[in-house]
């Protein structure tokens, strides 16, 4: 065989081998800390987006592992700092965990500020430019989405027709902002773990509980209280973002994909928050629509 033909075949083989090696390279995999594990948001929206939709939308080039916030082993107030350092490249910060260090990031969700989802949307839209600028310049974090959790409502043993009727009662709260709000109503805030709220009612340690309607129903608050006041005290808000260096280090097409798709995920989560709020009230009060079998 002529020497030229041999060299040509060797060159072609080398090109094919290099191409094969390039194709064989594993997909880029992101590490994500998502929202609260037991919540509808994580199970039905976040987890499927990162583990199923991202690979599908990218043709298998990009994948992600996601762990819920409450199983990541990171104290709530430390998440922002760890994202700033790059220890958590993509993370979710619950704004309720920030009032001691960064009260400005809780402004959109102050108790009593947003009675319904429409008001919450307007408040978040007004503050979003500030949040984007402050997170980027002060913490080196690129804001990618803002998620809403269903509203916090009031379960009580005794009747109430308005918030002023809470005066003098011992009320379970879940944050410093809620505690301030309850004190302004001349009531006594009591910080109790969510899982111990039913026992707190049974023992008389507390008379009322502020929590989500559906989450309260699921732990049985409707069985130990007789009244549900459905007006939102406040909502749950979470900031999803990326360490700025990690974000800039992503391939340009992946950044473009996330900029396009994350607003859709955000919209789906907000819509779910509204539906889940209505269903929670229905389930707890024995009404419709409630997809769960137990009548509250």
C-alpha positions, 0 to 999 in steps of 0.5 A: 500500500502506498505510503500516502494512503497509509498516512491518510488512513492513520490521519482519518483514524486519529480524527475519528478517535478524537471525535469519539472521545469528544462525544464520549465526554460526560455531560456537565452536571450542576449541583443545586440546593432547592426548596423545602423537601416536603413541599409541593414546590420541590416535589412537583416542580423543582426536582422534575425541572432539574433532573428531567427537563434540563437534560431533555431541553439540552439534548443530554448535554447538561444534567443536575443533582438537586437536594432540598434545602432542609436536607442539605445540612446548611443552617438557613441564615448561612445559605447566603454566605455559602453561596457568596463563597461558592461553597454552594454554587446554586442555592435557594435562600428562604427569606424568612431566615434572613431578618437578623442579618439582612432585613432588607431582603425580607421587605417584600414579605412582611406580615400584613403586607400582602393579603393575596397573591396579586398583592404579593406579585406587585410587591415582588415586582417592585422590589426585584430590581433592587434585589438583583442589584444588591445580591450581585454587588453586595454578595456576588450572587446572580438572582435567577428566580424568586419562588412563592410558597402558599400563605400562612394562615391562622388555626385557632381553638376559639372563634375569631372574626378579625385579626384583632381578636387574637389579642391575649392569645398564645400563638405559634409563629415561625419567624421573627417577623411573625413574632413582631406582628403577633406582638403588635396585635397584643398577643403572645408569640410562641416559637414552636417547631412545626411538627410539635404544633398539634401537641402544643394545642393539645397541652394548652401551651398555645391556642392558635397556630400560624402556618400553611393551610395545607401543611396544617391540615396534613399534620392534623391541626383541623382535628385539634382546632375549630376555626381557620382564619384564611386571610394571609398573614404572610407568604413564603418567599425564596430566592434562587440564585448562583454564585456569580463566578460559577454562573459566568463559568457556565457555557453560554448556551446553558446560561441562555437556556436557564435564563429562558426556562427558569422564569417558566419554572418560577411562574409554575411555582407561583401558580401552584402556590395559589392553587395549593392555598385554596385547596388547603383551606378546602381540605382543612374545612371539609370542602371542595376542591380537595384531592385528599381523601380525609375530610377536615 
